[in-house]
Amino acid sequence: MNAVLGTDERWQIVDRERAGLADLLEGLSPEEWETPTRCGDWRVRDVAAHLTVAARFTYRAVLGEFVRARGSFDRMIHDSAVREAELPVAEIVANLRAIVGSRRLAPTTSPREPLLDILVHGQDIALALGRRREMPPEAARDAADRVWTMRVPPRPWPLPKARLVATDIEWTRGDGTEIRGPIAALLLLLTGRSEAAREWCELAGVEGLR
């Protein structure tokens, strides 16, 4: 079975995920907005702000951020998110809602990155808060396949030296020792979040990676 969604279907899922995450964020307490995540030094508000940037910044603004970051792509992503996170939380939520329906892409990215971004960072936020957040298996499979095949932009996470087998949808990649689990957990593993993969399984009440 093809792991790749059609473009329209992918954007429809992105829209639903953005709207659903905005609903979650809207109900957070001030303390929850400051909760640390496992994304380095990013808090919930930093991750949420990051998710609004690609669809709102013009190419000229991105170039300015890149120059400000002295040519470091990672620093540009971090610093732009932290600056956006200084906005009032209501404005961060409003910015996330405002990009529902947007098809704007960050430079060098394909239409598959927005889905990968919202799925994984949505889990970063939810897991930091101890919340269960569903991940549509078809969407998680598309994102996992994107991570596996990613060349541009460069994949920031090394691929596991293992054979990955999804237990809830048809998807298998790799060679070596077999790792089985729900496709959502495999996606988190592929993006360098092995502990998050375990936590996701616990909150979902399913058997973890094995």
WOKAMO-V407510 format. One line per field, one symbol per residue. phi: phi as a letter, one per 40 degrees, with the letter a starting at -180 (. if undefined). Layout:
phi = ???
//
This chain:
phi = .cccccdccccccdcccccccccccccccdccccccbccgcccdcccccdcccdcbcccccccccccccfgccccccccccccccccdccccccccccccgcbcbcdgcbcccdcdcccccccdcccccgbcbcbddccccdccccccbcbbcdccbccccaccbcbbacaaagbhccbbidcccccccccgbcccccccccccgbccca
//
